[in-house]
């Protein structure tokens, strides 16, 4: 197994050596970025019809801008030197809106260097283009499934001076789940899986394979589990969260749910990885006393039973979300779930009223619950958690009034943001 991992790392290193890009003055071994640095399949550069101002020291803009580089499947360490002539606060999203760096402030003419690890994937399984993940229409053309790494620089006058990208072989957290976990690629939708990378320092990379509409069974039949198992290695983790779709009529019975979860666990362990069961968060369903009611039937309880029987790690997000939502209350949770009047966002012609899916605030708070669960379970992963935030108490959520994340521009192909994604 170690020989296979070494060969894989060597293949990545040969196919994709470290690359450095600079704004302004170039230096040996670096690619100088100019106004002509536009991304193509054969040339890295600025992407998605955005182009920052480029002066002698930095690339900066008053609007979000994107940078892409073609890369083979694998994990990469990104080292970025932020800063420019003006004061800036830069947030970096990767691929389909994975939060990597949150609001890094830099003084005028200053610079701050930050690092993060990011994963790139393609639909082919084990390099075999005849055997691929069965992508849904919404995934076709999605930044998560293409052959490039895309970084979004957003915030208050986002700026960078230098960017270095190098292949790595790090501990990977693979996420298997539904639309409450997936990388939601269109504002204002969000899920906890895309917020999770923000809470890790270099040394751990998050590979979010969750997808809207998935059940434990469809994750297998659509070859998503096979894809994960073709990549997972000793020391990695598989976080598993399903229930919202399994419980639907004629979907997955409780008995089959238990069997499928046990199979996920067995396959991960057979490859030397650690399975982690994550109970699904509650929906926004309150009783007259302001208490959350169970809308997921026996599925969270069944997952707890499987965790106990299989001696698997359990993160009880279901219980934590109950504490979180009750602390926010019926009115407060409206600002965590997808509830918006018409015209709140471009192309949003109708009001959104959704008690299952989340906006950025709700997704961020749930990610903090998962991080709390990692600490509670004393997983070795906890040594790679960032130290800029204290541990989280779900019953004492962050203030929604002080929370903000810069919004990713809605891509032109998006017809209408009122279309609610499948759970």
Secondary structure by P-SEA (a helix, b strand, c coil): caaaaaaaaaaaaaaccbbbbbcccccccbbbbcccccccccccccccccccccccccccccbbbbbbbbbcbbbbbbbbbccccccbbbbbbccccccccccccccccbbbbbbbbbbbbccccccccccccccccccccccccccbbbbbbbcccccccbbbbbbbbcbbbbbbbccccccccccccccccccccccccccbbbbbcccccccaaaaaaaaaaaaaaacccccbbbbbbbcccccccccccaaaaaaaaaaaaaaaaaacbbbbbbcccccccccccccccccccaaaaaaaaaaaaacccccaaaaaaaaaaaaacccccccccccccccccccccbbbbbcccccaaaaaaaaaaaaaaaaaacccccccccccccccccccccccccccccccccccccccccccccc
